[in-house]
Amino acid sequence: MTTNERCALRPELMLPKLPESAEDLWEKVVSSAWEEAGKEARLAGMLEEIVLSRSGLQNAIAVRLAQRLTCPYFTREEWEALFNAELEEHPQIIPAMVADLYAVVHRDPASHSPLTPLLFFKGFHALCAYRFAHTLWEQGRQLPALMLQSVTSEVFGIDIHPAAQIGCGIMLDHGTGIVIGETAIVENNVSLLHEVTLGGTGKEFCDRHPVVRTGVMIGAGAKVLGRVEIGEGAKIAASSVVLDDVSPHTTVAGVPAVVVGSPGEDEPAFCMRQSIK
C-alpha cells in the first residue's frame, strides 16, 4: 500500500496544515546561514556546502543526511544521489519533512531557528532518514531500506523500522534510544522524548506494535508494548510501562501505567509539559 493510498484510508495521517510553507522555512534557514557565516568564518564552508549553495530545503536535507550516513558500502555521493532521486519520484516526502522541521522549531526551546535542527538535531535527521527508507520499503526495495535503517541506527542511536507508518509534524526530542517497531502507527503531531520504545510482544507476524493517535506526548524512557492504542491527546509520563489501551485526553504514569489525571490541553505534544496532573 502506498503512502497516498494509506492516507486516503486514514485521513488522520494526511499532511497537517501549517502556518509556514517550505519556502518560508527555507528563507529563514538561508537568512540564519548568512548571519552565522558572517560571524563564524570557520563554519562558513559548511554553511555554504549544506545551505547557501542549495536550491531548497529538501536538497539541504539530502546533502546533510548523506554527510552523516557515509559508510563503507555507501559513499556520501551515492546517498545524496539516492535521496535526491527519492525526492523527485516521491515529492510527498518534502511537505512531511517541512512539517517535522516546523514541529521541532515550535516545540523545542533549544531550537532558536530552523537552521539549528537542520544542521545538528539527530532526532530530525533520523526522522528524515526514516521517510526515505519508508518510500524504499513501499517500492519493494527492502534491502536498501533496511540498510538505511541500520546505518541510521548506528549513527544516531534511533531505530525506526522502515515499514512503520508515521504521520507528519513529529518531534523526536533528543532522540537517543528511541525505538519504533515494524507495525507501529504514529499519527500527526506527536512528540516522543528520548528512550521511548514503541515495541512489540511475542513473535507472531501480525500487528504487534502500538498505535499512537494525534497530539500524544510520550515522556522520556516510556515503554509502550504490544498492539495497544494511545488515544488522541493522551500523555504518557516518563519511565512508564504501558501495556493496555490509553483513553483519549488522559494522563497515565507508573509501572504498569495507570490513569493519574488529564493533560489539561487537547494536544500535549504541542505544550511539552511534563507534569502528570
Secondary structure as UniProt FT lines:
FT   HELIX           3..9
FT   HELIX           11..13
FT   HELIX           22..39
FT   HELIX           41..43
FT   HELIX           44..47
FT   HELIX           48..52
FT   HELIX           57..69
FT   TURN            72..73
FT   HELIX           76..89
FT   TURN            91..92
FT   HELIX           93..107
FT   TURN            109..110
FT   HELIX           115..120
FT   HELIX           122..138
FT   TURN            139..140
FT   HELIX           142..156
FT   STRAND          159..160
FT   TURN            162..163
FT   STRAND          165..166
FT   STRAND          171..173
FT   TURN            176..177
FT   STRAND          179..180
FT   TURN            182..183
FT   STRAND          185..186
FT   STRAND          191..193
FT   TURN            194..195
FT   STRAND          197..199
FT   STRAND          211..212
FT   TURN            214..215
FT   STRAND          217..218
FT   TURN            220..221
FT   STRAND          223..225
FT   STRAND          229..230
FT   TURN            232..233
FT   STRAND          235..236
FT   TURN            238..239
FT   STRAND          241..242
FT   TURN            248..249
FT   STRAND          251..253
FT   TURN            254..257
FT   STRAND          258..261
FT   HELIX           268..271
//
